[in-house]
Every structure is written in structure tokens, then in C-alpha cells.
Amino acid sequence: MKNHRESLYIVDPRPLLAHYRLALFGGVLALCFSIATASTLMNLTYFSDASDGVSDGVFFLGGGMACVVFGVAQSIVLHGYPQWVWLQVGVFMIYLLLVVPTTIYSPDHALFTFALLSPLLGLLCLNSKRQREMRLKMVEIRHKREAIIATLKKQGRWKGW
């Protein structure tokens, strides 16, 4: 008897998710650490004289925007458009560029090191061999999907999703 789940997918996503799990979630974890360490470091340096309400609002808004931009870019990359990885690189570069000037204030060395290494680790995850392999695989799946859609349109069976 044929498995009905196989007919729903062009390529079964479960083995892909299992194989590329670290490539997917390594960058997300690095983003979480980047947001946490950079916001703490900036709270201790740039916003040391600001009120708690202002600094909390800035960090929630900035962290939320970074998460939304990174998540949208990640989902578009997973749909087979690898050029959107540059938006993720941009998010990590912004956090790196926000952290580096805090050295003027002589911050805590451990916090500064973690805040500096978190975006660098994220960039390393985005440039890893597994991540690049995953992006190529997603492009292949997108091309298969587009070929199937073109065939269905020629046959007149394409209803659009």
C-alpha cells in the first residue's frame, strides 16, 4: 500500500530537516545570543544614563525587528532563494558593528568577548559547508516545484494555491 504522505511532498521534508538541523538552527541560536549579549553590553555602555523604560523599549524593538528580518530571510532561503542569506549576514554585521565601538567604554571583558563572538559565530554558521549545501538543495527543490507547476499549467490542471 502506498504511503499517502509521500504524495503530498515533492521531496519528503523529514530527512532534510534531520540532515540540516544544525545548519538551520545554528544561525538562529547565534542570533539569540547576539541579541542578548549586545543588548546587555549596550545597556551598560551606550544607554547607561538613559531611563529603564527607554532602554527596554529600544532593545525590545531592535531585538524584535532583528528576529522578524532574520526569520523572514530564513524562510525565503528555505523556499529556494539563496540570495536572501545576505539579509541574515546583514543582521549579524549590524550586531557586530554595534558591539565593536563599545570598547571605548572599557566594558567587562567576558561580556565584550561573548558579544563579539556571537555574531561571528552566526556568520560562521551561515558560511558553513552544511548551510551552503542546504541552500543548493533548496534551489533544486524549487526548480522541481516550478517544473511541476509549469507542466500542470500546460495541461490546464493548475488551480493555483
N, C-alpha and C positions, 0 to 999 in steps of 0.2 A: 504494500500500500504506500502510495506517495505521501510524503510529508507536506501538509498544506502550507506550512510556514515558508518553505523554500520558494514557493511560487510568489510570495509577497515581495521578495527582495531580488534585486539584480545580483547582488553579492551578499551572502549572509553576514550581518554585521558583528555577530558574536565572536568569531575568531579574529576579526580585525581589531575589535576593542580589546580582546585579550592580548593580542600581539603588540599593539601600540599603546597600551595603557600608560606606561611611563612617559612616552612621548607626549601624550595628551595632557596628563595631569602634572607633569614636572614643571611646565611653564605656569600653570595655574597656582601651584604651591609657591613657586618663586615669586609670583605676583603678590600673593597674600603676605609673604614675608617682607617683600619690598614696601608694600603699603604700611605695614605695621612698624617696621624699623625706621623708615623715612619719616613717617608722621611723628613718631616719638622723638626722633632726633631734631626735626624741625620745630616741634613744640618746645624743646629745651633750648633751641638756639634762636631761630628767626622770630618766633612768637613768644618769647619768654616774658615780655612785658604786656602782651595782649590779654584780654579777659578770657576766661574759660569758654564762655559762650561763643565768642568769635572764633577762637582756635578750633573748638569742636565742630562748629559749622563748616569751617574751611576744610577740615580733614574728612568729615563725612561726605561732603560734596565732592571733593577731589578723589577720595577713595572710591566712591560710588561711580563717578564718571570713568575712572580707570577700569573698574570692573566691567562696566557696560561696554566700553570700547573694546576691551580685550575679549570679552565674551562674544560680541558680535563678530569680531575678526576671526576668532577661533571657529565659530560655527560656519562662517563663509569659507574658511580654509577647508573645513570638513566636507563642504559641498563641492570641493574640487577646484577652487580658485586660489592657487598658492601665492599669488602676488599680495594677498591681504595679510600675509605674515609680516609685511613691513609696518603695518599698523601696530602689531604686537611689539615689534622691535622699537617702534617709536615710544610706546608706553614705558618700556624698560629704560630707554635712553632719557626720557623726561625724569624718571625717578633717579637715575644716575646723576643727571645734571643738577637736580635739586639737592642731592646729598653732598657732592664734592665741595661746593663753596662753604659748607658748614665747618670746614677745617679751620677757618679763620677764628671761630669762636672757641677753639680748643675743646671739643666735646669729649665725652667719655670714649676711650679708645675701643673698647669692646663693642659698644653700640655703633660707633662710626664704622668699624670693620664689618659688622653684620649688615649695616645699611648700605655699605659699598659693595659687599659680596652678593647680596640678594639679587639686584638687577643683573649683575654679571653672570650669576648662575642661571637666571632666566634666559639671558641671551645665549648662554652655552646650551641650554636645553633646546632652544629654537634652532640652533645650528647643528644639533647632533645628527648623526647618521640615521638614527631611527626616525627622527622627525622629518628629515628630508625624504626618506623612503616612504613614510606615511603620506606626505603631500603628493608624491608621484602616484601612489596607489589611488588616492582620492581623485586625481585627474583622470586616471584610467577609468574609474567607475563613472565619472561624469561623462566621459566620451561614450561609454557603453549606454548610459541613460539617454543621451542625446540621439544616439543612433537608433535606439528602440523607439523613441518619440517620433523621429523622422519617418521610420517605417510605418508606424501606426497612422501618421498623418497622410502618408501616401495611400494607405489602404482605406482611409476615411473612418477609422475606428477611434481616432483620438478625440476624447471628450474634454481634455484639459482637467487639471487638478486644481 
